[in-house]
Amino acid sequence: MGKYSEKVVCITGADGGIGREITKKFAAEGATLILTSIAQSEAFDSFIAELKNDYGVEVHPFFFDLSDEEAIKGALKDIKALKLKINVLINNAGMPHLAIVPFTKMADVKKVFQVNYFAQLQITQGLLGSIVKDGTGVILNAASIAGIDGDPGNAVYGATKASMILFTKVLSKELASSKIRVNAVAPGLTSTPFADAMGDKAKASMEEISSMSRLATPVEIANAYYFLASEEASFITGQVLRVDGGVK
């Protein structure tokens, strides 16, 4: 039996590069999985089939667009209808954005905030009643070093991640009496389709400023989430773990 064989883990953005690796980490330990993605696809269906075949785990997929508040409400209702108590909620989903302020469109600002912050807040709020309050309940949020360092081009994306950092710190205090730990992971740029969307220039820049002279791998970021969810991190809450290869 794995460490999570009697536990439930809910992961948003489970079809992304980091999301898939996070999912596999918990599947390998026998967790029952609640997975969300923007839309059903043959590739994601195959991924779910592999999880069931390789690890023998129970998987509940849900598909909805984080830019649609009503769609989120409907999905939350369906997730809660499972009547499963959630041990770990990982708000991993998000979208990239890179533009200097003079070339930033307000429509993009609103969409990125909706997906990267408002939707995460809405999902967390909607599922709080389903998260166990026995000391094993954990909420993990996707932050980014972009929300800490303030590099050019990140006025919008970085601001959404800075919002997630503050949300993490505040929520950790509000939920302390419920014995729910809340932390965030702040990766540097990671080798995923998300990074590809940021462009070659952004990737080259991150490689240059990394002490390790490379991007992170999705597995390395998943390992950080897994650690913060584990009993090994039982006295850690309200923290932001940078996983950036040592930014110079």
HELIX and SHEET records of a PDB file:
HELIX    1   1 GLY A   17  ALA A   27  1                                  11    
HELIX    2   2 GLU A   42  TYR A   55  1                                  14    
HELIX    3   3 GLU A   69  LYS A   80  1                                  12    
HELIX    4   4 VAL A  101  PHE A  103  5                                   3    
HELIX    5   5 MET A  106  PHE A  113  1                                   8    
HELIX    6   6 GLN A  114  PHE A  118  3                                   5    
HELIX    7   7 ALA A  119  LEU A  127  1                                   9    
HELIX    8   8 LEU A  128  SER A  130  5                                   3    
HELIX    9   9 ALA A  146  ASP A  149  1                                   4    
HELIX   10  10 TYR A  157  GLU A  174  1                                  18    
HELIX   11  11 ALA A  176  SER A  178  5                                   3    
HELIX   12  12 PRO A  193  MET A  198  1                                   6    
HELIX   13  13 ASP A  200  ILE A  209  1                                  10    
HELIX   14  14 PRO A  218  ALA A  229  1                                  12    
HELIX   15  15 GLU A  231  ALA A  233  5                                   3    
SHEET    1   A 7 VAL A  59  PHE A  63  0                                        
SHEET    2   A 7 THR A  32  SER A  37  1                                        
SHEET    3   A 7 VAL A   8  ILE A  11  1                                        
SHEET    4   A 7 VAL A  88  ASN A  91  1                                        
SHEET    5   A 7 GLY A 137  ALA A 142  1                                        
SHEET    6   A 7 ILE A 180  PRO A 187  1                                        
SHEET    7   A 7 VAL A 240  VAL A 243  1                                        
END                                                                             
